[in-house]
Amino acid sequence: MERKGESRGKTPRAPVTERDSSRSPKRASGLSREVVVSATAVKTANPLAEEFDLSASKSHGQEPLPVSFSSPPLLDGLRESVLQALGQSASPTPIQALSLKHLFSDIPEWRQYLLASETGSGKSIAYLLPMFHHLKKSELALPEPTSSTISSRSQRAVNPRALVLAPTHELSRQLSSFAKALLHNIKLRVLCASRANVKSTPRATFTASKMAAQFTDDADGTLGMPHLGVSRPVDVLVGTPNKLLEMARGRRWDRVKDETDKQLAAELSGSRSETSSKSPEPEMGLQNVEWVIVDEADILFDPDFQESTRTLLADVAAARGQPVPYTPDLLRSSPETSTTSTLTQNTPINYPFNLILTTATIPPSLATYLDVHHPTLTRLASPKLHRLPSTMKTEYEGWTGGNKDADIERRIRKVWAEDSIRSDFNGKRSKILIFCNKGTKVQSLGAFLEGKGIPNVALTKDSGARNFGNNHHLDGFLRTTNYKPKPKSSSLSEDKEPHVMITTSMLSRGLDFSPDVRHVFIADEPRNMVDFLHRAGRSARAGQAGKVVVFGKLKGRGSAKATEMKKKVGALRK
Ligand SMILES: Nc1ncnc2c1ncn2[C@@H]1O[C@H](COP(=O)(O)OP(=O)(O)OP(=O)(O)O)[C@@H](O)[C@H]1O
């Protein structure tokens, strides 16, 4: 996951009713916000009350929720694309039904929404559809472009009308690829900023302005090699907050700022400072941005990402002529610093654009952030929020007390032995995703399995394979869209092609893994149950079958941890 430095089947349906928050416990604490949630789950005690904020509310809905992707409210072309992507008989998942009902109406002021639902429940469509719908409608409402407006538009640098923020380059690419699949008919332009994981260097020559003048993008949703040609303006730009900030403020803006700070300090202290600062050149304009989606909001507003995310949001507000109170340095100041700082920090923020936050988990940090800064934000939540997908089975595997890597190998072979007697698998092996806590463990397990004749992809934060600016390192494991050609089928035989991927929580967020990934192994105990839900949620997506296998010491001394874990996991199933 990019911290600081970086940047189909059927989904289970559940009856959805709506409530509001007037009797929510949070109201008692003086907070006012509308909560629109489905009925079934929220009335039960939240099994993870300490980690999640799940507000209860009373019923207020009169209009029934949509049960199909119909037009209206969807534009015809958008409806066609959704059904092409999901299958003609697809119907909205609960969170999509809530989105169809609440996010399509024409309301004059800017909206702020939180879309919260369990992993693999279709949140991407829930936010993409209303955003595309409104972008297209406002485009259609504009006067016909004249030749002069066309030429000025085609000459400008990137000036998107919407930004989609995601925590990793891999997720940015997959999201933009999926977004494209939905845009065949209504012809909006999506671009992924995450061409490469590589950090910018002064020698890098691939700038956003060149991109704007010359870009083409490939089916991966990433920028391809620039070539001369007519460009169309970008409507939606997808990327990590840092990558987008870099485009908005100019390459190396943060380093230049550090150097300027040093220079200032040196001047004040009367010493000399050697710096090489050159003003960064912004490569993207933010003044047209009318929509910002913050995907995986609990991560993008956590302490590691918050500064970049909020700086970018504040930059958009400033570019649109309505600055919001935010100074990144304030976050680092101690509570006893000036009262003004504290006041400014605790001010509700009204951005001059539509803001949608999406998440599968609401940890206390996000709940607090929303309470303080977005008290009037509307929350839309599915009935199964904070639950494991209902199509997911859970199993526990005990360490034998010998070599743990050998225990994992044994379990992999057991999975494949079971696959081999399934007639519907036609002799094919299913895929297994293994989560460890540390990069070193990922590498050592990868080497061990390789030595035992189990080819695998071992991915850590620093893996070289992540530096090529595409998602090929995940080929065979990620779900592909109809839009994107399937990766060339491997010339490797079934037993030589990797069917095992080993990684850390870095890849647990948002990525839509293929239904072939039927098992997730949790080899190391996750940091918390939020982390567990995201790791497990890479399987059993969109109503597909999946199993999470949790490794631990199940018997004798030292088994208390596993017993505790079982209890917590059990609570996620209720
Ligand atoms: N209405 C639907 N019917 C069938 N499949 C759907 C539907 N909506 C979405 N899907 C599929 O479900 C899968 C998961 O969707 P998506 O990645 O948006 O889930 P998510 O809720 O964002 O998950 P996560 O929390 O892990 O990010 C995708 O492959 C998507 O195409």
PDBQT file of the ligand as one rigid body, heavy atoms in Angstrom, charges set to zero:
ROOT
HETATM    1  N1  LIG A 601     -25.136  -5.826  -8.968  1.00  0.00    +0.000 N 
HETATM    2  C1  LIG A 601     -24.147  -6.692  -9.158  1.00  0.00    +0.000 A 
HETATM    3  N2  LIG A 601     -24.388  -7.962  -9.555  1.00  0.00    +0.000 NA
HETATM    4  C2  LIG A 601     -23.370  -8.834  -9.755  1.00  0.00    +0.000 A 
HETATM    5  N3  LIG A 601     -22.056  -8.522  -9.595  1.00  0.00    +0.000 NA
HETATM    6  C3  LIG A 601     -21.764  -7.278  -9.203  1.00  0.00    +0.000 A 
HETATM    7  C4  LIG A 601     -22.789  -6.295  -8.970  1.00  0.00    +0.000 A 
HETATM    8  N4  LIG A 601     -22.191  -5.151  -8.610  1.00  0.00    +0.000 NA
HETATM    9  C5  LIG A 601     -20.874  -5.374  -8.616  1.00  0.00    +0.000 A 
HETATM   10  N5  LIG A 601     -20.608  -6.646  -8.966  1.00  0.00    +0.000 N 
HETATM   11  C6  LIG A 601     -19.276  -7.256  -9.051  1.00  0.00    +0.000 C 
HETATM   12  O1  LIG A 601     -18.850  -7.473  -7.724  1.00  0.00    +0.000 OA
HETATM   13  C7  LIG A 601     -17.431  -7.405  -7.664  1.00  0.00    +0.000 C 
HETATM   14  C8  LIG A 601     -17.017  -6.599  -6.457  1.00  0.00    +0.000 C 
HETATM   15  O2  LIG A 601     -17.357  -5.232  -6.659  1.00  0.00    +0.000 OA
HETATM   16  P1  LIG A 601     -16.507  -4.070  -6.015  1.00  0.00    +0.000 P 
HETATM   17  O3  LIG A 601     -15.063  -4.292  -6.257  1.00  0.00    +0.000 OA
HETATM   18  O4  LIG A 601     -17.105  -2.799  -6.404  1.00  0.00    +0.000 OA
HETATM   19  O5  LIG A 601     -16.762  -4.369  -4.451  1.00  0.00    +0.000 OA
HETATM   20  P2  LIG A 601     -16.441  -3.453  -3.225  1.00  0.00    +0.000 P 
HETATM   21  O6  LIG A 601     -17.677  -3.386  -2.404  1.00  0.00    +0.000 OA
HETATM   22  O7  LIG A 601     -15.837  -2.181  -3.665  1.00  0.00    +0.000 OA
HETATM   23  O8  LIG A 601     -15.348  -4.346  -2.457  1.00  0.00    +0.000 OA
HETATM   24  P3  LIG A 601     -14.130  -3.883  -1.511  1.00  0.00    +0.000 P 
HETATM   25  O9  LIG A 601     -14.735  -3.399  -0.234  1.00  0.00    +0.000 OA
HETATM   26  O10 LIG A 601     -13.339  -5.121  -1.347  1.00  0.00    +0.000 OA
HETATM   27  O11 LIG A 601     -13.418  -2.795  -2.229  1.00  0.00    +0.000 OA
HETATM   28  C9  LIG A 601     -16.963  -6.839  -8.981  1.00  0.00    +0.000 C 
HETATM   29  O12 LIG A 601     -16.403  -7.871  -9.762  1.00  0.00    +0.000 OA
HETATM   30  C10 LIG A 601     -18.223  -6.313  -9.615  1.00  0.00    +0.000 C 
HETATM   31  O13 LIG A 601     -18.179  -6.396 -11.025  1.00  0.00    +0.000 OA
ENDROOT
TORSDOF 0
